[in-house]
Amino acid sequence: MSAVLAQGSQGIPLVVLDKASFDAWLEQQELRIANWLTNTGFAGVGLSLIPAADGSVETALFVAEDAQEYFACGDLIHLLPVGDYQLQTQAQNQLAVAFGWAVGSYRFERYLKPGKTLPRLSIENMAVVEEAQKLTQATALVRDLVNTPAGDMMPEHLAKASKALAEEFGAEFSEVVGDELLEQNFPTIHAVGRASIHAPRLIDFRWGDANAPKLTLVGKGVCFDSGGLDIKPAAGMRNMKKDMGGAAHVLGLARLIMASNLKVNLRVLIPAVENAIAGNAYRPGDVITTRKGLTVEIHNTDAEGRLVMCDALDLAAEESPELVIDFATLTGAMRVALGTELPGFFATKPETALGLIQAGEPVQDPVWQMPLYKGYHSLMKSDIADMTNCPNAPFGGAITAALYLQEFLPKGTDWVHFDIMAFNVRKLPGRPLGGEAFGVRATFDYLKGRFGVS
């Protein structure tokens, strides 16, 4: 994706305008250009290729409803003839246009022949090019990881991808694998993953200044979710390769943090498992003692994500980080509440929640706060254990899942929990069907404002 962007001023002028700016721009053009647009039926929005006297393209004009919208130019790279173009737009539009252009070039090609050659866009401002490349590389990483079929993205493969990212930025990588999870007191990660031939593990890497504020990211890495013994129906299982989308999100966010050299002491934790079915699978009705010591009665083996996450969150809390953020494809209830394209989040600190919401607005990465309503905690009451892993009732499922996770963090922890889809179910400009990053740009901009860049 980086190859479609370059720093420079060469190429055919590509003029990108807001719809509201089109008339003023047109008044400054030669009469032949106005005549061309009129005679070709240009309606004041979309793409027009304006020819030179010799028939070549003199100028490419693209008018968007809002050129500052990050996906407004998401399809533009596929509409233009192959060649080099030079961006001409208002300064405040440049990053959005560059991001939309580059992210629109994404294609998951692991199992396909390479696609067609795409045009290239030159931008004079090197800072804009670099920022757009960072954002698109992080987005592509999330998409690639989620799009990879489970057969090629099991816990060991997710660990390999995490290690490669850690090594790229000089981070310290480690993992706890298989029965070592029991030896090091990660019983719920082990219980969920033990039925698979692909050993469960806890992925762990650290980066940054040890004296900087501690930021810990936790991502759900359920590489495939059959539902366990409470098996999913076929339709519900079809896209469960995406159930490690939380892990993909924290890796994409970590890439942005490290590439931008944020002033943080970063730790990334990913409990990686396959929720499979075998003779040693955990069962409905079993009671598991978690890392924290709380006992959990298993009401449903398909509520496995919160089980693997709770051990990782307890580990995260041991270092008393300044901020803990987790991402997880946790509940269908959140999709019912907000749909597939709006990520909901829960937060313990009002100022953190407000900061995330405000950070998402200018980068068109909206996030929506949901309530940690304590009244629903009693729905997880168990007669034989401290709690169940999910309620009997189907209502408020995203809230009860978040309340479950909160039990494993000390009171007062600054904690954000994202419940995400990680998948596009419809094609939109710059957003193909399949894996998608939700809330990553918003969270990164919030972190950049809170902690600063070295």
Secondary structure as UniProt FT lines:
FT   HELIX           2..4
FT   STRAND          5..7
FT   STRAND          12..18
FT   HELIX           19..21
FT   HELIX           22..27
FT   HELIX           31..39
FT   TURN            40..41
FT   STRAND          46..51
FT   TURN            53..54
FT   STRAND          57..64
FT   TURN            67..68
FT   TURN            70..75
FT   HELIX           76..79
FT   STRAND          84..88
FT   HELIX           91..93
FT   HELIX           94..103
FT   TURN            104..105
FT   TURN            110..111
FT   STRAND          120..123
FT   HELIX           126..147
FT   HELIX           150..152
FT   HELIX           155..168
FT   TURN            169..170
FT   STRAND          172..177
FT   TURN            178..179
FT   HELIX           180..183
FT   TURN            184..185
FT   HELIX           187..193
FT   TURN            194..195
FT   STRAND          201..208
FT   TURN            210..211
FT   STRAND          214..219
FT   STRAND          221..225
FT   TURN            228..229
FT   HELIX           234..237
FT   TURN            238..239
FT   HELIX           240..244
FT   HELIX           245..259
FT   TURN            260..261
FT   STRAND          265..275
FT   TURN            279..280
FT   TURN            284..285
FT   STRAND          287..289
FT   TURN            291..292
FT   STRAND          295..297
FT   TURN            301..302
FT   HELIX           305..317
FT   TURN            318..319
FT   STRAND          323..328
FT   HELIX           332..338
FT   STRAND          344..347
FT   HELIX           350..360
FT   TURN            361..364
FT   STRAND          368..369
FT   HELIX           374..380
FT   STRAND          387..388
FT   TURN            395..396
FT   HELIX           397..406
FT   TURN            407..408
FT   TURN            411..412
FT   STRAND          415..419
FT   STRAND          423..424
FT   TURN            429..430
FT   STRAND          434..435
FT   HELIX           440..451
//
